[in-house]
Amino acid sequence: MILNLKNRSEKGKNQVDKLRAEQIVPGVIYSKGNEAKTVSAVEKDLLKAYQENGTSSIFKIDFEGTSQQVLIKELQMHPFKNQILHFDLYLIDMSEKIKVNIPVVLEGRDEIKVQPSVLLQVVNEIEVECLPADLPAETVVNVVDMQIGDSILVKDLDVANNSKIEIFVDLEETIATLQEPQEEVLPEEGSEEKSAEVPTVSETEAE
């Protein structure tokens, strides 16, 4: 999709609130070496762009008749309403490397062969740097054949074998582990009350 943006002159809380009431979201475009530009977008179109691309996929915008490529830098949501309050975009120069956090996806987590088991994911995203054309939307590793006690490390991810991508995480860091389910031991019902209410033989004799 191409997200249509408009130049925004409205500033100040009152004017910005009027935009939001019309389901228009205020935002800013940042680019290296240039002054930030204030813009606005239709909320439903912005939400669709976010749902399709997240913060790790490059997509196109149309701004004042010019097509450009951007990443979503930040999306500010209302604390309890389903409403976008503000957005920040970063203009991409396709000839310069960018540093981005990409999500870690454990493929096949619902089809793990060893059962019962519990898959514990401890890292949800990793920081990488590469040219925009080489940027993956996510990094994936298959976990279907994991055994109890196995661990997935950063070096097991698909991006770890891509020479065009630099990873800013220790390759030996654990991404996920497969564990046995832990049974919770509960006290027998009424055992505490019984021990508290029934006197012992020594207590009876003392009385």
PyMOL commands that place a pseudoatom at each C-alpha (Angstrom):
pseudoatom trace, name=CA, resn=MET, resi=1, chain=A, elem=C, hetatm=0, pos=[0.000, 0.000, 0.000]
pseudoatom trace, name=CA, resn=ILE, resi=2, chain=A, elem=C, hetatm=0, pos=[0.959, 3.652, -0.354]
pseudoatom trace, name=CA, resn=LEU, resi=3, chain=A, elem=C, hetatm=0, pos=[0.138, 5.866, 2.622]
pseudoatom trace, name=CA, resn=ASN, resi=4, chain=A, elem=C, hetatm=0, pos=[-1.006, 9.339, 1.615]
pseudoatom trace, name=CA, resn=LEU, resi=5, chain=A, elem=C, hetatm=0, pos=[0.316, 12.169, 3.775]
pseudoatom trace, name=CA, resn=LYS, resi=6, chain=A, elem=C, hetatm=0, pos=[-0.504, 15.855, 3.833]
pseudoatom trace, name=CA, resn=ASN, resi=7, chain=A, elem=C, hetatm=0, pos=[1.598, 18.776, 4.962]
pseudoatom trace, name=CA, resn=ARG, resi=8, chain=A, elem=C, hetatm=0, pos=[0.361, 19.917, 8.384]
pseudoatom trace, name=CA, resn=SER, resi=9, chain=A, elem=C, hetatm=0, pos=[0.243, 23.521, 9.496]
pseudoatom trace, name=CA, resn=GLU, resi=10, chain=A, elem=C, hetatm=0, pos=[-1.961, 22.888, 12.540]
pseudoatom trace, name=CA, resn=LYS, resi=11, chain=A, elem=C, hetatm=0, pos=[-0.014, 23.106, 15.787]
pseudoatom trace, name=CA, resn=GLY, resi=12, chain=A, elem=C, hetatm=0, pos=[-0.967, 23.453, 19.423]
pseudoatom trace, name=CA, resn=LYS, resi=13, chain=A, elem=C, hetatm=0, pos=[-3.222, 21.192, 21.474]
pseudoatom trace, name=CA, resn=ASN, resi=14, chain=A, elem=C, hetatm=0, pos=[-6.560, 22.677, 20.402]
pseudoatom trace, name=CA, resn=GLN, resi=15, chain=A, elem=C, hetatm=0, pos=[-5.867, 22.502, 16.674]
pseudoatom trace, name=CA, resn=VAL, resi=16, chain=A, elem=C, hetatm=0, pos=[-4.370, 19.033, 16.915]
pseudoatom trace, name=CA, resn=ASP, resi=17, chain=A, elem=C, hetatm=0, pos=[-7.372, 17.800, 18.919]
pseudoatom trace, name=CA, resn=LYS, resi=18, chain=A, elem=C, hetatm=0, pos=[-9.651, 19.074, 16.123]
pseudoatom trace, name=CA, resn=LEU, resi=19, chain=A, elem=C, hetatm=0, pos=[-7.687, 16.951, 13.647]
pseudoatom trace, name=CA, resn=ARG, resi=20, chain=A, elem=C, hetatm=0, pos=[-8.054, 13.866, 15.830]
pseudoatom trace, name=CA, resn=ALA, resi=21, chain=A, elem=C, hetatm=0, pos=[-11.801, 14.489, 16.146]
pseudoatom trace, name=CA, resn=GLU, resi=22, chain=A, elem=C, hetatm=0, pos=[-11.942, 14.218, 12.336]
pseudoatom trace, name=CA, resn=GLN, resi=23, chain=A, elem=C, hetatm=0, pos=[-9.952, 10.943, 12.521]
pseudoatom trace, name=CA, resn=ILE, resi=24, chain=A, elem=C, hetatm=0, pos=[-6.853, 12.637, 11.165]
pseudoatom trace, name=CA, resn=VAL, resi=25, chain=A, elem=C, hetatm=0, pos=[-3.596, 11.817, 12.976]
pseudoatom trace, name=CA, resn=PRO, resi=26, chain=A, elem=C, hetatm=0, pos=[-0.762, 14.354, 13.345]
pseudoatom trace, name=CA, resn=GLY, resi=27, chain=A, elem=C, hetatm=0, pos=[2.756, 13.102, 12.675]
pseudoatom trace, name=CA, resn=VAL, resi=28, chain=A, elem=C, hetatm=0, pos=[6.346, 13.961, 11.883]
pseudoatom trace, name=CA, resn=ILE, resi=29, chain=A, elem=C, hetatm=0, pos=[8.759, 12.752, 9.176]
pseudoatom trace, name=CA, resn=TYR, resi=30, chain=A, elem=C, hetatm=0, pos=[12.420, 12.638, 10.166]
pseudoatom trace, name=CA, resn=SER, resi=31, chain=A, elem=C, hetatm=0, pos=[15.323, 12.319, 7.747]
pseudoatom trace, name=CA, resn=LYS, resi=32, chain=A, elem=C, hetatm=0, pos=[19.070, 12.448, 8.206]
pseudoatom trace, name=CA, resn=GLY, resi=33, chain=A, elem=C, hetatm=0, pos=[20.505, 15.945, 7.790]
pseudoatom trace, name=CA, resn=ASN, resi=34, chain=A, elem=C, hetatm=0, pos=[17.136, 17.583, 7.167]
pseudoatom trace, name=CA, resn=GLU, resi=35, chain=A, elem=C, hetatm=0, pos=[14.614, 19.439, 9.261]
pseudoatom trace, name=CA, resn=ALA, resi=36, chain=A, elem=C, hetatm=0, pos=[11.674, 17.359, 10.481]
pseudoatom trace, name=CA, resn=LYS, resi=37, chain=A, elem=C, hetatm=0, pos=[8.404, 17.867, 8.585]
pseudoatom trace, name=CA, resn=THR, resi=38, chain=A, elem=C, hetatm=0, pos=[4.981, 18.014, 10.239]
pseudoatom trace, name=CA, resn=VAL, resi=39, chain=A, elem=C, hetatm=0, pos=[2.408, 15.902, 8.401]
pseudoatom trace, name=CA, resn=SER, resi=40, chain=A, elem=C, hetatm=0, pos=[-0.968, 14.236, 8.884]
pseudoatom trace, name=CA, resn=ALA, resi=41, chain=A, elem=C, hetatm=0, pos=[-2.600, 10.983, 7.778]
pseudoatom trace, name=CA, resn=VAL, resi=42, chain=A, elem=C, hetatm=0, pos=[-6.066, 9.455, 7.768]
pseudoatom trace, name=CA, resn=GLU, resi=43, chain=A, elem=C, hetatm=0, pos=[-6.214, 7.274, 10.871]
pseudoatom trace, name=CA, resn=LYS, resi=44, chain=A, elem=C, hetatm=0, pos=[-7.645, 4.132, 9.224]
pseudoatom trace, name=CA, resn=ASP, resi=45, chain=A, elem=C, hetatm=0, pos=[-4.980, 4.265, 6.488]
pseudoatom trace, name=CA, resn=LEU, resi=46, chain=A, elem=C, hetatm=0, pos=[-2.209, 4.750, 9.035]
pseudoatom trace, name=CA, resn=LEU, resi=47, chain=A, elem=C, hetatm=0, pos=[-3.491, 1.827, 11.107]
pseudoatom trace, name=CA, resn=LYS, resi=48, chain=A, elem=C, hetatm=0, pos=[-3.537, -0.388, 8.026]
pseudoatom trace, name=CA, resn=ALA, resi=49, chain=A, elem=C, hetatm=0, pos=[0.054, 0.592, 7.213]
pseudoatom trace, name=CA, resn=TYR, resi=50, chain=A, elem=C, hetatm=0, pos=[1.102, -0.278, 10.754]
pseudoatom trace, name=CA, resn=GLN, resi=51, chain=A, elem=C, hetatm=0, pos=[-0.726, -3.625, 10.737]
pseudoatom trace, name=CA, resn=GLU, resi=52, chain=A, elem=C, hetatm=0, pos=[0.916, -4.597, 7.443]
pseudoatom trace, name=CA, resn=ASN, resi=53, chain=A, elem=C, hetatm=0, pos=[4.428, -3.308, 8.121]
pseudoatom trace, name=CA, resn=GLY, resi=54, chain=A, elem=C, hetatm=0, pos=[4.951, -2.888, 11.856]
pseudoatom trace, name=CA, resn=THR, resi=55, chain=A, elem=C, hetatm=0, pos=[8.145, -1.000, 12.670]
pseudoatom trace, name=CA, resn=SER, resi=56, chain=A, elem=C, hetatm=0, pos=[10.519, -3.216, 10.690]
pseudoatom trace, name=CA, resn=SER, resi=57, chain=A, elem=C, hetatm=0, pos=[9.194, -3.121, 7.107]
pseudoatom trace, name=CA, resn=ILE, resi=58, chain=A, elem=C, hetatm=0, pos=[9.826, -0.332, 4.598]
pseudoatom trace, name=CA, resn=PHE, resi=59, chain=A, elem=C, hetatm=0, pos=[6.779, 0.971, 2.753]
pseudoatom trace, name=CA, resn=LYS, resi=60, chain=A, elem=C, hetatm=0, pos=[5.890, 3.855, 0.439]
pseudoatom trace, name=CA, resn=ILE, resi=61, chain=A, elem=C, hetatm=0, pos=[4.241, 7.155, 1.186]
pseudoatom trace, name=CA, resn=ASP, resi=62, chain=A, elem=C, hetatm=0, pos=[2.923, 9.819, -1.146]
pseudoatom trace, name=CA, resn=PHE, resi=63, chain=A, elem=C, hetatm=0, pos=[3.794, 13.249, 0.203]
pseudoatom trace, name=CA, resn=GLU, resi=64, chain=A, elem=C, hetatm=0, pos=[2.976, 16.315, -1.855]
pseudoatom trace, name=CA, resn=GLY, resi=65, chain=A, elem=C, hetatm=0, pos=[2.982, 14.255, -5.043]
pseudoatom trace, name=CA, resn=THR, resi=66, chain=A, elem=C, hetatm=0, pos=[6.346, 12.635, -4.329]
pseudoatom trace, name=CA, resn=SER, resi=67, chain=A, elem=C, hetatm=0, pos=[6.736, 8.920, -3.625]
pseudoatom trace, name=CA, resn=GLN, resi=68, chain=A, elem=C, hetatm=0, pos=[9.179, 8.156, -0.811]
pseudoatom trace, name=CA, resn=GLN, resi=69, chain=A, elem=C, hetatm=0, pos=[10.092, 5.138, 1.317]
pseudoatom trace, name=CA, resn=VAL, resi=70, chain=A, elem=C, hetatm=0, pos=[9.799, 5.184, 5.095]
pseudoatom trace, name=CA, resn=LEU, resi=71, chain=A, elem=C, hetatm=0, pos=[9.822, 3.148, 8.282]
pseudoatom trace, name=CA, resn=ILE, resi=72, chain=A, elem=C, hetatm=0, pos=[7.429, 3.684, 11.162]
pseudoatom trace, name=CA, resn=LYS, resi=73, chain=A, elem=C, hetatm=0, pos=[9.639, 4.947, 13.968]
pseudoatom trace, name=CA, resn=GLU, resi=74, chain=A, elem=C, hetatm=0, pos=[6.956, 5.238, 16.640]
pseudoatom trace, name=CA, resn=LEU, resi=75, chain=A, elem=C, hetatm=0, pos=[3.190, 5.055, 16.989]
pseudoatom trace, name=CA, resn=GLN, resi=76, chain=A, elem=C, hetatm=0, pos=[1.653, 6.669, 20.077]
pseudoatom trace, name=CA, resn=MET, resi=77, chain=A, elem=C, hetatm=0, pos=[-1.651, 5.138, 21.150]
pseudoatom trace, name=CA, resn=HIS, resi=78, chain=A, elem=C, hetatm=0, pos=[-4.273, 6.519, 23.525]
pseudoatom trace, name=CA, resn=PRO, resi=79, chain=A, elem=C, hetatm=0, pos=[-3.931, 4.802, 26.941]
pseudoatom trace, name=CA, resn=PHE, resi=80, chain=A, elem=C, hetatm=0, pos=[-7.480, 3.383, 26.919]
pseudoatom trace, name=CA, resn=LYS, resi=81, chain=A, elem=C, hetatm=0, pos=[-9.202, 4.422, 23.668]
pseudoatom trace, name=CA, resn=ASN, resi=82, chain=A, elem=C, hetatm=0, pos=[-8.618, 2.597, 20.404]
pseudoatom trace, name=CA, resn=GLN, resi=83, chain=A, elem=C, hetatm=0, pos=[-7.085, 5.724, 18.885]
pseudoatom trace, name=CA, resn=ILE, resi=84, chain=A, elem=C, hetatm=0, pos=[-3.708, 6.726, 17.402]
pseudoatom trace, name=CA, resn=LEU, resi=85, chain=A, elem=C, hetatm=0, pos=[-2.550, 10.009, 18.909]
pseudoatom trace, name=CA, resn=HIS, resi=86, chain=A, elem=C, hetatm=0, pos=[0.659, 10.645, 16.971]
pseudoatom trace, name=CA, resn=PHE, resi=87, chain=A, elem=C, hetatm=0, pos=[3.115, 8.950, 14.624]
pseudoatom trace, name=CA, resn=ASP, resi=88, chain=A, elem=C, hetatm=0, pos=[6.769, 9.353, 13.673]
pseudoatom trace, name=CA, resn=LEU, resi=89, chain=A, elem=C, hetatm=0, pos=[8.170, 8.201, 10.331]
pseudoatom trace, name=CA, resn=TYR, resi=90, chain=A, elem=C, hetatm=0, pos=[11.788, 7.938, 9.247]
pseudoatom trace, name=CA, resn=LEU, resi=91, chain=A, elem=C, hetatm=0, pos=[12.634, 8.688, 5.622]
pseudoatom trace, name=CA, resn=ILE, resi=92, chain=A, elem=C, hetatm=0, pos=[14.825, 5.970, 4.132]
pseudoatom trace, name=CA, resn=ASP, resi=93, chain=A, elem=C, hetatm=0, pos=[17.869, 6.587, 1.946]
pseudoatom trace, name=CA, resn=MET, resi=94, chain=A, elem=C, hetatm=0, pos=[18.242, 3.325, 0.028]
pseudoatom trace, name=CA, resn=SER, resi=95, chain=A, elem=C, hetatm=0, pos=[22.005, 3.855, -0.288]
pseudoatom trace, name=CA, resn=GLU, resi=96, chain=A, elem=C, hetatm=0, pos=[22.649, 4.124, 3.469]
pseudoatom trace, name=CA, resn=LYS, resi=97, chain=A, elem=C, hetatm=0, pos=[22.577, 1.379, 6.077]
pseudoatom trace, name=CA, resn=ILE, resi=98, chain=A, elem=C, hetatm=0, pos=[19.904, 1.527, 8.777]
pseudoatom trace, name=CA, resn=LYS, resi=99, chain=A, elem=C, hetatm=0, pos=[19.729, 0.034, 12.252]
pseudoatom trace, name=CA, resn=VAL, resi=100, chain=A, elem=C, hetatm=0, pos=[16.378, -1.555, 13.146]
pseudoatom trace, name=CA, resn=ASN, resi=101, chain=A, elem=C, hetatm=0, pos=[14.869, -3.942, 15.709]
pseudoatom trace, name=CA, resn=ILE, resi=102, chain=A, elem=C, hetatm=0, pos=[13.201, -6.872, 13.953]
pseudoatom trace, name=CA, resn=PRO, resi=103, chain=A, elem=C, hetatm=0, pos=[10.862, -9.409, 15.603]
pseudoatom trace, name=CA, resn=VAL, resi=104, chain=A, elem=C, hetatm=0, pos=[11.950, -12.983, 16.306]
pseudoatom trace, name=CA, resn=VAL, resi=105, chain=A, elem=C, hetatm=0, pos=[9.411, -15.553, 15.071]
pseudoatom trace, name=CA, resn=LEU, resi=106, chain=A, elem=C, hetatm=0, pos=[9.454, -19.133, 16.401]
pseudoatom trace, name=CA, resn=GLU, resi=107, chain=A, elem=C, hetatm=0, pos=[8.039, -21.077, 13.485]
pseudoatom trace, name=CA, resn=GLY, resi=108, chain=A, elem=C, hetatm=0, pos=[5.971, -24.169, 14.328]
pseudoatom trace, name=CA, resn=ARG, resi=109, chain=A, elem=C, hetatm=0, pos=[5.607, -23.405, 18.029]
pseudoatom trace, name=CA, resn=ASP, resi=110, chain=A, elem=C, hetatm=0, pos=[2.122, -24.993, 17.998]
pseudoatom trace, name=CA, resn=GLU, resi=111, chain=A, elem=C, hetatm=0, pos=[3.401, -28.175, 16.289]
pseudoatom trace, name=CA, resn=ILE, resi=112, chain=A, elem=C, hetatm=0, pos=[6.301, -29.100, 18.591]
pseudoatom trace, name=CA, resn=LYS, resi=113, chain=A, elem=C, hetatm=0, pos=[6.641, -32.896, 18.489]
pseudoatom trace, name=CA, resn=VAL, resi=114, chain=A, elem=C, hetatm=0, pos=[7.712, -33.406, 22.107]
pseudoatom trace, name=CA, resn=GLN, resi=115, chain=A, elem=C, hetatm=0, pos=[4.637, -33.198, 24.325]
pseudoatom trace, name=CA, resn=PRO, resi=116, chain=A, elem=C, hetatm=0, pos=[3.896, -32.240, 27.007]
pseudoatom trace, name=CA, resn=SER, resi=117, chain=A, elem=C, hetatm=0, pos=[6.365, -29.359, 26.876]
pseudoatom trace, name=CA, resn=VAL, resi=118, chain=A, elem=C, hetatm=0, pos=[6.576, -25.614, 27.464]
pseudoatom trace, name=CA, resn=LEU, resi=119, chain=A, elem=C, hetatm=0, pos=[8.357, -23.306, 25.010]
pseudoatom trace, name=CA, resn=LEU, resi=120, chain=A, elem=C, hetatm=0, pos=[9.815, -20.292, 26.780]
pseudoatom trace, name=CA, resn=GLN, resi=121, chain=A, elem=C, hetatm=0, pos=[10.785, -17.352, 24.530]
pseudoatom trace, name=CA, resn=VAL, resi=122, chain=A, elem=C, hetatm=0, pos=[13.128, -14.914, 26.293]
pseudoatom trace, name=CA, resn=VAL, resi=123, chain=A, elem=C, hetatm=0, pos=[14.065, -12.639, 23.355]
pseudoatom trace, name=CA, resn=ASN, resi=124, chain=A, elem=C, hetatm=0, pos=[11.312, -11.173, 21.177]
pseudoatom trace, name=CA, resn=GLU, resi=125, chain=A, elem=C, hetatm=0, pos=[13.380, -8.929, 18.883]
pseudoatom trace, name=CA, resn=ILE, resi=126, chain=A, elem=C, hetatm=0, pos=[16.984, -8.283, 17.890]
pseudoatom trace, name=CA, resn=GLU, resi=127, chain=A, elem=C, hetatm=0, pos=[18.805, -5.230, 16.567]
pseudoatom trace, name=CA, resn=VAL, resi=128, chain=A, elem=C, hetatm=0, pos=[20.326, -5.487, 13.085]
pseudoatom trace, name=CA, resn=GLU, resi=129, chain=A, elem=C, hetatm=0, pos=[21.979, -3.148, 10.595]
pseudoatom trace, name=CA, resn=CYS, resi=130, chain=A, elem=C, hetatm=0, pos=[21.958, -3.420, 6.805]
pseudoatom trace, name=CA, resn=LEU, resi=131, chain=A, elem=C, hetatm=0, pos=[21.042, -1.626, 3.600]
pseudoatom trace, name=CA, resn=PRO, resi=132, chain=A, elem=C, hetatm=0, pos=[17.284, -0.993, 3.334]
pseudoatom trace, name=CA, resn=ALA, resi=133, chain=A, elem=C, hetatm=0, pos=[16.963, -3.379, 0.386]
pseudoatom trace, name=CA, resn=ASP, resi=134, chain=A, elem=C, hetatm=0, pos=[18.343, -6.214, 2.550]
pseudoatom trace, name=CA, resn=LEU, resi=135, chain=A, elem=C, hetatm=0, pos=[16.200, -5.537, 5.607]
pseudoatom trace, name=CA, resn=PRO, resi=136, chain=A, elem=C, hetatm=0, pos=[14.052, -8.550, 6.587]
pseudoatom trace, name=CA, resn=ALA, resi=137, chain=A, elem=C, hetatm=0, pos=[10.646, -7.918, 8.146]
pseudoatom trace, name=CA, resn=GLU, resi=138, chain=A, elem=C, hetatm=0, pos=[11.435, -10.605, 10.744]
pseudoatom trace, name=CA, resn=THR, resi=139, chain=A, elem=C, hetatm=0, pos=[13.900, -13.338, 11.636]
pseudoatom trace, name=CA, resn=VAL, resi=140, chain=A, elem=C, hetatm=0, pos=[12.634, -16.913, 11.775]
pseudoatom trace, name=CA, resn=VAL, resi=141, chain=A, elem=C, hetatm=0, pos=[13.739, -20.208, 13.324]
pseudoatom trace, name=CA, resn=ASN, resi=142, chain=A, elem=C, hetatm=0, pos=[11.852, -23.526, 13.282]
pseudoatom trace, name=CA, resn=VAL, resi=143, chain=A, elem=C, hetatm=0, pos=[11.211, -25.133, 16.671]
pseudoatom trace, name=CA, resn=VAL, resi=144, chain=A, elem=C, hetatm=0, pos=[9.146, -28.205, 15.692]
pseudoatom trace, name=CA, resn=ASP, resi=145, chain=A, elem=C, hetatm=0, pos=[11.940, -30.720, 16.387]
pseudoatom trace, name=CA, resn=MET, resi=146, chain=A, elem=C, hetatm=0, pos=[13.201, -29.236, 19.669]
pseudoatom trace, name=CA, resn=GLN, resi=147, chain=A, elem=C, hetatm=0, pos=[13.771, -31.678, 22.544]
pseudoatom trace, name=CA, resn=ILE, resi=148, chain=A, elem=C, hetatm=0, pos=[13.351, -31.062, 26.275]
pseudoatom trace, name=CA, resn=GLY, resi=149, chain=A, elem=C, hetatm=0, pos=[16.344, -29.036, 27.444]
pseudoatom trace, name=CA, resn=ASP, resi=150, chain=A, elem=C, hetatm=0, pos=[17.179, -27.696, 23.976]
pseudoatom trace, name=CA, resn=SER, resi=151, chain=A, elem=C, hetatm=0, pos=[17.887, -23.990, 23.496]
pseudoatom trace, name=CA, resn=ILE, resi=152, chain=A, elem=C, hetatm=0, pos=[17.655, -21.787, 20.409]
pseudoatom trace, name=CA, resn=LEU, resi=153, chain=A, elem=C, hetatm=0, pos=[20.508, -19.266, 20.241]
pseudoatom trace, name=CA, resn=VAL, resi=154, chain=A, elem=C, hetatm=0, pos=[20.897, -16.082, 18.212]
pseudoatom trace, name=CA, resn=LYS, resi=155, chain=A, elem=C, hetatm=0, pos=[23.350, -17.922, 15.941]
pseudoatom trace, name=CA, resn=ASP, resi=156, chain=A, elem=C, hetatm=0, pos=[20.528, -20.341, 14.999]
pseudoatom trace, name=CA, resn=LEU, resi=157, chain=A, elem=C, hetatm=0, pos=[18.411, -17.558, 13.445]
pseudoatom trace, name=CA, resn=ASP, resi=158, chain=A, elem=C, hetatm=0, pos=[18.276, -17.217, 9.661]
pseudoatom trace, name=CA, resn=VAL, resi=159, chain=A, elem=C, hetatm=0, pos=[19.753, -13.704, 9.738]
pseudoatom trace, name=CA, resn=ALA, resi=160, chain=A, elem=C, hetatm=0, pos=[22.875, -14.981, 11.517]
pseudoatom trace, name=CA, resn=ASN, resi=161, chain=A, elem=C, hetatm=0, pos=[23.960, -16.634, 8.263]
pseudoatom trace, name=CA, resn=ASN, resi=162, chain=A, elem=C, hetatm=0, pos=[23.319, -13.560, 6.105]
pseudoatom trace, name=CA, resn=SER, resi=163, chain=A, elem=C, hetatm=0, pos=[26.579, -11.739, 5.376]
pseudoatom trace, name=CA, resn=LYS, resi=164, chain=A, elem=C, hetatm=0, pos=[24.658, -8.588, 4.373]
pseudoatom trace, name=CA, resn=ILE, resi=165, chain=A, elem=C, hetatm=0, pos=[23.183, -8.203, 7.856]
pseudoatom trace, name=CA, resn=GLU, resi=166, chain=A, elem=C, hetatm=0, pos=[25.109, -7.225, 10.982]
pseudoatom trace, name=CA, resn=ILE, resi=167, chain=A, elem=C, hetatm=0, pos=[23.625, -8.366, 14.302]
pseudoatom trace, name=CA, resn=PHE, resi=168, chain=A, elem=C, hetatm=0, pos=[24.085, -6.286, 17.455]
pseudoatom trace, name=CA, resn=VAL, resi=169, chain=A, elem=C, hetatm=0, pos=[23.395, -9.144, 19.871]
pseudoatom trace, name=CA, resn=ASP, resi=170, chain=A, elem=C, hetatm=0, pos=[25.734, -11.817, 21.239]
pseudoatom trace, name=CA, resn=LEU, resi=171, chain=A, elem=C, hetatm=0, pos=[25.411, -14.851, 18.955]
pseudoatom trace, name=CA, resn=GLU, resi=172, chain=A, elem=C, hetatm=0, pos=[25.451, -17.143, 22.011]
pseudoatom trace, name=CA, resn=GLU, resi=173, chain=A, elem=C, hetatm=0, pos=[22.486, -15.384, 23.666]
pseudoatom trace, name=CA, resn=THR, resi=174, chain=A, elem=C, hetatm=0, pos=[19.487, -17.643, 24.256]
pseudoatom trace, name=CA, resn=ILE, resi=175, chain=A, elem=C, hetatm=0, pos=[16.335, -16.940, 22.251]
pseudoatom trace, name=CA, resn=ALA, resi=176, chain=A, elem=C, hetatm=0, pos=[14.109, -19.747, 23.549]
pseudoatom trace, name=CA, resn=THR, resi=177, chain=A, elem=C, hetatm=0, pos=[14.226, -22.992, 25.549]
pseudoatom trace, name=CA, resn=LEU, resi=178, chain=A, elem=C, hetatm=0, pos=[11.988, -26.070, 25.676]
pseudoatom trace, name=CA, resn=GLN, resi=179, chain=A, elem=C, hetatm=0, pos=[11.138, -27.227, 29.166]
pseudoatom trace, name=CA, resn=GLU, resi=180, chain=A, elem=C, hetatm=0, pos=[9.040, -29.845, 30.915]
pseudoatom trace, name=CA, resn=PRO, resi=181, chain=A, elem=C, hetatm=0, pos=[5.792, -28.502, 32.356]
pseudoatom trace, name=CA, resn=GLN, resi=182, chain=A, elem=C, hetatm=0, pos=[6.060, -27.845, 36.094]
pseudoatom trace, name=CA, resn=GLU, resi=183, chain=A, elem=C, hetatm=0, pos=[3.372, -29.399, 38.257]
pseudoatom trace, name=CA, resn=GLU, resi=184, chain=A, elem=C, hetatm=0, pos=[2.094, -27.143, 40.994]
pseudoatom trace, name=CA, resn=VAL, resi=185, chain=A, elem=C, hetatm=0, pos=[1.909, -28.969, 44.330]
pseudoatom trace, name=CA, resn=LEU, resi=186, chain=A, elem=C, hetatm=0, pos=[-1.164, -27.862, 46.269]
pseudoatom trace, name=CA, resn=PRO, resi=187, chain=A, elem=C, hetatm=0, pos=[-1.819, -28.680, 49.936]
pseudoatom trace, name=CA, resn=GLU, resi=188, chain=A, elem=C, hetatm=0, pos=[-4.613, -31.157, 50.595]
pseudoatom trace, name=CA, resn=GLU, resi=189, chain=A, elem=C, hetatm=0, pos=[-7.942, -29.447, 51.063]
pseudoatom trace, name=CA, resn=GLY, resi=190, chain=A, elem=C, hetatm=0, pos=[-8.697, -28.806, 54.708]
pseudoatom trace, name=CA, resn=SER, resi=191, chain=A, elem=C, hetatm=0, pos=[-5.319, -30.082, 55.922]
pseudoatom trace, name=CA, resn=GLU, resi=192, chain=A, elem=C, hetatm=0, pos=[-4.301, -26.728, 57.400]
pseudoatom trace, name=CA, resn=GLU, resi=193, chain=A, elem=C, hetatm=0, pos=[-7.651, -26.172, 59.074]
pseudoatom trace, name=CA, resn=LYS, resi=194, chain=A, elem=C, hetatm=0, pos=[-7.633, -29.692, 60.511]
pseudoatom trace, name=CA, resn=SER, resi=195, chain=A, elem=C, hetatm=0, pos=[-4.173, -29.343, 62.037]
pseudoatom trace, name=CA, resn=ALA, resi=196, chain=A, elem=C, hetatm=0, pos=[-5.153, -26.020, 63.554]
pseudoatom trace, name=CA, resn=GLU, resi=197, chain=A, elem=C, hetatm=0, pos=[-8.458, -27.125, 65.055]
pseudoatom trace, name=CA, resn=VAL, resi=198, chain=A, elem=C, hetatm=0, pos=[-7.769, -30.667, 66.341]
pseudoatom trace, name=CA, resn=PRO, resi=199, chain=A, elem=C, hetatm=0, pos=[-5.711, -30.698, 69.590]
pseudoatom trace, name=CA, resn=THR, resi=200, chain=A, elem=C, hetatm=0, pos=[-2.815, -33.123, 69.961]
pseudoatom trace, name=CA, resn=VAL, resi=201, chain=A, elem=C, hetatm=0, pos=[-2.724, -35.880, 72.605]
pseudoatom trace, name=CA, resn=SER, resi=202, chain=A, elem=C, hetatm=0, pos=[-0.235, -33.931, 74.722]
pseudoatom trace, name=CA, resn=GLU, resi=203, chain=A, elem=C, hetatm=0, pos=[-2.421, -30.841, 74.684]
pseudoatom trace, name=CA, resn=THR, resi=204, chain=A, elem=C, hetatm=0, pos=[-5.452, -32.891, 75.824]
pseudoatom trace, name=CA, resn=GLU, resi=205, chain=A, elem=C, hetatm=0, pos=[-3.523, -34.451, 78.727]
pseudoatom trace, name=CA, resn=ALA, resi=206, chain=A, elem=C, hetatm=0, pos=[-2.230, -31.017, 79.817]
pseudoatom trace, name=CA, resn=GLU, resi=207, chain=A, elem=C, hetatm=0, pos=[-5.746, -29.694, 80.001]
for i in range(1, 207): cmd.bond("trace and resi %d" % i, "trace and resi %d" % (i + 1))
show_as sticks, trace
zoom trace
